[in-house]
């Protein structure tokens, strides 16, 4: 796993493995809830642009404009695709380059399990959105004891729900609630 620490330090795949909820606030939640482009549409656009599989989506504010940032991965490269929340158009693509030389066997196995998972990030987002009746504001994957899980933050009104979706079954395995864009420990 030392190589994964290297990847994280270099930023090549680190944000793909981060917990959801790092940047959310009331303004961001409101912007996503009012966005014309759905997270699933932004992911489809990013995957088409890079030929990779989405492993994370988040919202970033750049020069006063909110953008979806979608991290995609192929077996040999990582890219960050920035998609406008209003138009759904790609604003830019940051290619982080080859990653295979930095990954150890465990990391490569983790990525292979992710690629083989029957449930994709868009499907996990759809399950979480349906469960809450809201809109996803962040999503990523995590490897817990050899099981790929998706972590999805879904906003409904001013409440952010944090859900875990099993990549094998596509079912919600955990749900917690935070109010006003805050993280909470209350169970659904």
N, C-alpha and C positions, 0 to 999 in steps of 0.2 A: 504494500500500500504506500510505500515511500514515493513511488512514481506519481500516485494520485495527489499526494501533497505537493509535488512539484507542479503538476498540472494546475492545481488550485492556485498556487502561488503565482504562476504565470498567467492565470486568468483564462486559459484555453478551455477548460471545462468546468471550472470552479462554480460558476453561477448555476450551472445545470444541476448541481448537487446541493444547492443552498435550500434552506427552508423557505417556505412562502412567508410573506408578511413583512419583509424588510422595509418596504417603502410606502406602504399604504397609509393614507390619511383621508380625512373627510373630503378634501378637494379631489383627490385622485379617484376615490370611490364614486363621487358625483360625476366626474368626467367619463369614467368607464360606463356607468349606468346610462348616460346620455349619448354614448358613442353610436355612430351610424354603422360602424364596422364591428361585427361580432368577433370575439376571440377566435372562434373556429374558422371564420373567413380569413383572418390575418394569418393563422397557422397554415391554412391551405396555400395561401399566396407565398408564404416563406418557404414551405416545402417544395413548391413548384419552382421557385427561383433558385434554390440551392441543390435540389435533388436529394436533400437530407431528410431526416426524421426529426420533428420538433421534440425537444426534451424540456423546454422551459418557455414560459411566456410571462412577461411582466410589463408594467407601464413605466415609461421614463418621460421626464419633461426636459426638452432640449430647446433652448432659445424661445421659451414661452409656449412651445407646442408639445402637446402630449402625443406620444408614440407608443405603439406596442413594440416591445423588443422580444423577438423570438429567437431562441438559440436552437439551431439545427445541427445535427451530427450525421456524418457518414462514417464508414469504418476508418477513414483516414484524415478527416478534417472537420473543423468546427467553424460555424459562421453565425454571426448575429445579424438578423434582418430587422430593420426598423420600418414599421408600417404605420401610416397615418391613420388615426382613429376615425377621422371624418371621411376621407376619400377611399381608404382601403388600399392606397397605392404604396409601393415600396419607395421609401425615402432614400435609403442606402443599405448596403450590405458590407459588413466588416468581416472579412475572412481572417480567422485566427490561424489558419494554416494547418499543417500536418500535426497530428497528435500521437500517432502510433508509436513513435520512438520514445515518448514520455510515459507510456502506460505499461504497467507490469501485468503479469498474467491475470491477477484478480480483477484488475480494472478492465481488461479486455473481455473477461468473462462477464462482468457486469454489463458492459455495453452490448454484448451478444445477447444476454437475457432480455435487455430492453428492446433490442431490435426484433427478437422473437416473440415478445409479449403479444398475446392476442388483443389486448386492449391498448389502443394508442392514446396519446395525450388528448387529442380532440374528443375521443370517445369518453375518456375519464372526465373531461370538462362537461360534456353533455350530461353524463350521469349525475355529476355534482350539481349542475344548474337545475336539472329536473328535480332532484331531491329537495333543494332549497326553494326553488321557484324564483331564483335570482340570476345574476350575471357574474361570470367568472372575472376576477380582477388579477389573479396570479395563478400559476400552476407550474409544477416541476415534478421531477421524479426523485425517489430516494430508494436506496437498496438497504433493506432491513433484514439482516440474517439470511441473505441470499434470495429474498423475495422483493421484486420490484413493486413499489407502491407509488402512486401519484398523490401529491399533496396539492389540493385545490382550494383557493380562497374564493368564496362566492359572496357577493354583496346583494342584499335585499333591503331596500330602504337604506337606513344608516347602520344596519347591522351586518357585520362580516362573519360568515360561517367558514370554519376551517374543516375541510373534509379529507379523508384518506380513502383512495380508491385502489382496490387490488387489481393489478395488471393482468392477472390470470382470469379472474371471474368478472371483472368490470363492476363489482359491487362495492358499495360504501362500507368501509370497515370501522370508521371512526368519524365522529362529528363533534366539533366544539364551537362555541359561539363567543364572539367579542363584540362589544357595542361601540358605535361611533368610530369605526375603523381601528379599534383597539383589539389586541389579542386577549382572549379570555379563556378561562379554564372550565367554563360551564358546559356540561354535556347537553346535546340536543335531546 
